[in-house]
Amino acid sequence: MNSFDVIVIGGGPAGCAMALDLNRRGYNVALCDQAKFPRDKVCGEFISPGADPILEQLGVLGSIEALAPKRLKGVAISSYESAELEIDYPSSSDTGLRPSSLSVPRYQLDALLLNQVQSAGVKVFEQYKVSDFLFDNGSVAGVQGWDENKTSFSLNSKLVVDAGGRNAISLRKFSLKQEPKGNTKIAFSAHWQGVRLPDDYCYMHVSRPGYTGISSVGNDRTNVVLVVDRSALGGEGGEKAEAFYHRVLMKNSRRRNILQGGQRVEPVRSVESLAFSVRPIPCGGLILVGDAMGFIDPFTGEGIYLSLRSSQIAGEVIHAGFQSSNFSRKSLSVYEAKRKEEFGGKFMLSRVLQGLIYNRPFCNWIMKSLSTNQALAETLAGVIGDILPAKKVVSVEFLYQLVVGAFKGNADLKKALD
Ligand SMILES: Cc1cc2nc3c(=O)[nH]c(=O)nc-3n(C[C@H](O)[C@H](O)[C@H](O)COP(=O)(O)OP(=O)(O)OC[C@H]3O[C@@H](n4cnc5c(N)ncnc54)[C@H](O)[C@@H]3O)c2cc1C
């Protein structure tokens, strides 16, 4: 009863996708989450359109649509209080239709995913906190921890998948986390009511000391996320988080126009130290998926897609491991290589964009360049939305067109290069 083929730690998008994938392949799977669902998360809450087919395959797309979420046409970006540039996702070359991105509260989305896991027959242990691993010959062979009554538990398995997010137990146990030196970021989020957004876009406003993402999540709820350098908040004795959140939001005139008719309807939540990368796992029997594998600043908002997709890639590697009865560190490292191969270009693009937005002249000239070339702007939205490969943007041709566009309509370019 306490022995499974695979134990998944974490019931977020990555853990649920992993459990459903392995269950569908016929494996006996258990999933432990320390939380009681529904539980909330600091998140922009819009899901790349590229995730739709995965959600469909997992059998949850219909139930998500039944929640009456918002479908967004793309992004509307304002650079340092300029008018928002609305960029739609590009139409599909197969159907001619334009895709859209789901925007849905995590409180609902994650509970719905976990419910699907339970219905599929996976053994779900809610309020089970994994505190350590069990080992057999140096390889991970199960987990142990504490349930909601503070009673200890232990579960055995042939393989453990850690989908525990940014604070995953593996990161601490094996000292895998590598955080960038220097200024760390902090994100705040809260839902608002009564906000009148001009159209169905995710509104991204870039200005000092950071940026915001504002999008409707349906049912007259708007999610307002603010990301800034941690230092902007001050140290101990600095401004209180809620006062800071409101002051910075309203400082930007474009944001003020959007938010002034609305009001915040829940406490402001925050998460610190956003970006990190992960060292290779030092033993067999263990795979990391989702945020546990590393995280980049959320400006391009693709974490849920990456979590779902990384679980699909891991599913193939785990299946091969069962067929050859081999879960050694070397055989499982194929997963890391595949993941890098698929996401490498996208990560590079996200890092470049995140670097550029903090430079006002560069940010302005990119926006002006994109405003002169709709196809170029839509290609960028397509890559960010995970419906076009990153190589469409990470290319000399794209850069050339960006520079040409910038010269067409941009006096700021000279300033940026000076
Ligand atoms: C400010 C911000 C904005 C973002 N905006 C977007 C966006 O708009 N779109 C997007 O796609 N992504 C966005 N993301 C990223 C997205 O939130 C994450 O990529 C996504 O939640 C990762 O899913 P996950 O399943 O890996 O982890 P999580 O969703 O964090 O789930 C991990 C689960 O593991 C459980 N757990 C952890 N440790 C243990 C343990 N020891 N024992 C038992 N259970 C455990 C936790 O309780 C939790 O339920 C944003 C992130 C931030 C910080």
The ligand as an SDF file (V2000), in Angstrom:
LIG
                    3D

 53 58  0  0  0  0  0  0  0  0999 V2000
    5.2660   37.1670  -10.0610 C   0  0  0  0  0  0  0  0  0  0  0  0
    5.0700   35.9500  -10.8950 C   0  0  0  0  0  0  0  0  0  0  0  0
    4.2550   36.0490  -12.0150 C   0  0  0  0  0  0  0  0  0  0  0  0
    4.0670   34.9200  -12.8280 C   0  0  0  0  0  0  0  0  0  0  0  0
    3.2450   35.0190  -13.9030 N   0  0  0  0  0  0  0  0  0  0  0  0
    3.0390   33.9470  -14.6970 C   0  0  0  0  0  0  0  0  0  0  0  0
    2.1150   34.0240  -15.7830 C   0  0  0  0  0  0  0  0  0  0  0  0
    1.4340   35.0120  -16.0100 O   0  0  0  0  0  0  0  0  0  0  0  0
    1.9870   32.9150  -16.5730 N   0  0  0  0  0  0  0  0  0  0  0  0
    2.6920   31.7820  -16.3400 C   0  0  0  0  0  0  0  0  0  0  0  0
    2.5450   30.8250  -17.1030 O   0  0  0  0  0  0  0  0  0  0  0  0
    3.5400   31.6740  -15.2920 N   0  0  0  0  0  0  0  0  0  0  0  0
    3.7220   32.7240  -14.4620 C   0  0  0  0  0  0  0  0  0  0  0  0
    4.5460   32.6140  -13.3850 N   0  0  0  0  0  0  0  0  0  0  0  0
    5.2460   31.3490  -13.1530 C   0  0  0  0  0  0  0  0  0  0  0  0
    4.3200   30.2660  -12.5950 C   0  0  0  0  0  0  0  0  0  0  0  0
    3.6420   30.7410  -11.4470 O   0  0  0  0  0  0  0  0  0  0  0  0
    5.1580   29.0360  -12.2090 C   0  0  0  0  0  0  0  0  0  0  0  0
    6.0340   28.7540  -13.2710 O   0  0  0  0  0  0  0  0  0  0  0  0
    4.2880   27.8010  -11.9220 C   0  0  0  0  0  0  0  0  0  0  0  0
    3.4870   27.9920  -10.7920 O   0  0  0  0  0  0  0  0  0  0  0  0
    5.1920   26.5870  -11.6550 C   0  0  0  0  0  0  0  0  0  0  0  0
    4.4140   25.4680  -11.3630 O   0  0  0  0  0  0  0  0  0  0  0  0
    5.0100   24.2730  -10.4970 P   0  0  0  0  0  0  0  0  0  0  0  0
    3.9820   23.2100  -10.5360 O   0  0  0  0  0  0  0  0  0  0  0  0
    6.3960   23.9700  -10.9240 O   0  0  0  0  0  0  0  0  0  0  0  0
    5.1550   24.8490   -9.0180 O   0  0  0  0  0  0  0  0  0  0  0  0
    4.0620   25.4080   -8.0090 P   0  0  0  0  0  0  0  0  0  0  0  0
    2.8850   25.9210   -8.7450 O   0  0  0  0  0  0  0  0  0  0  0  0
    4.8140   26.3360   -7.1180 O   0  0  0  0  0  0  0  0  0  0  0  0
    3.5930   24.1500   -7.1590 O   0  0  0  0  0  0  0  0  0  0  0  0
    4.4550   23.5150   -6.2540 C   0  0  0  0  0  0  0  0  0  0  0  0
    3.6190   22.7120   -5.2590 C   0  0  0  0  0  0  0  0  0  0  0  0
    4.5000   21.8930   -4.4980 O   0  0  0  0  0  0  0  0  0  0  0  0
    4.0760   21.8700   -3.1630 C   0  0  0  0  0  0  0  0  0  0  0  0
    5.2610   21.5380   -2.3470 N   0  0  0  0  0  0  0  0  0  0  0  0
    6.4200   22.2170   -2.2780 C   0  0  0  0  0  0  0  0  0  0  0  0
    7.2870   21.6190   -1.4500 N   0  0  0  0  0  0  0  0  0  0  0  0
    6.6460   20.5270   -0.9640 C   0  0  0  0  0  0  0  0  0  0  0  0
    7.0200   19.5110   -0.0230 C   0  0  0  0  0  0  0  0  0  0  0  0
    8.2310   19.4880    0.5620 N   0  0  0  0  0  0  0  0  0  0  0  0
    6.1300   18.5440    0.2630 N   0  0  0  0  0  0  0  0  0  0  0  0
    4.8920   18.5470   -0.3270 C   0  0  0  0  0  0  0  0  0  0  0  0
    4.4930   19.4920   -1.2070 N   0  0  0  0  0  0  0  0  0  0  0  0
    5.3590   20.4670   -1.5250 C   0  0  0  0  0  0  0  0  0  0  0  0
    3.5210   23.2560   -2.9270 C   0  0  0  0  0  0  0  0  0  0  0  0
    2.5830   23.2690   -1.8510 O   0  0  0  0  0  0  0  0  0  0  0  0
    2.8610   23.5620   -4.2700 C   0  0  0  0  0  0  0  0  0  0  0  0
    1.4930   23.2280   -4.2900 O   0  0  0  0  0  0  0  0  0  0  0  0
    4.7280   33.7000  -12.5320 C   0  0  0  0  0  0  0  0  0  0  0  0
    5.5260   33.6130  -11.3800 C   0  0  0  0  0  0  0  0  0  0  0  0
    5.6910   34.7220  -10.5710 C   0  0  0  0  0  0  0  0  0  0  0  0
    6.5490   34.5950   -9.3560 C   0  0  0  0  0  0  0  0  0  0  0  0
  1  2  1  0
  2  3  1  0
  2 52  2  0
  3  4  2  0
  4  5  1  0
  4 50  1  0
  5  6  2  0
  6  7  1  0
  6 13  1  0
  7  8  2  0
  7  9  1  0
  9 10  1  0
 10 11  2  0
 10 12  1  0
 12 13  2  0
 13 14  1  0
 14 15  1  0
 14 50  1  0
 15 16  1  0
 16 17  1  0
 16 18  1  0
 18 19  1  0
 18 20  1  0
 20 21  1  0
 20 22  1  0
 22 23  1  0
 23 24  1  0
 24 25  2  0
 24 26  1  0
 24 27  1  0
 27 28  1  0
 28 29  2  0
 28 30  1  0
 28 31  1  0
 31 32  1  0
 32 33  1  0
 33 34  1  0
 33 48  1  0
 34 35  1  0
 35 36  1  0
 35 46  1  0
 36 37  1  0
 36 45  1  0
 37 38  2  0
 38 39  1  0
 39 40  1  0
 39 45  2  0
 40 41  1  0
 40 42  2  0
 42 43  1  0
 43 44  2  0
 44 45  1  0
 46 47  1  0
 46 48  1  0
 48 49  1  0
 50 51  2  0
 51 52  1  0
 52 53  1  0
M  END
$$$$
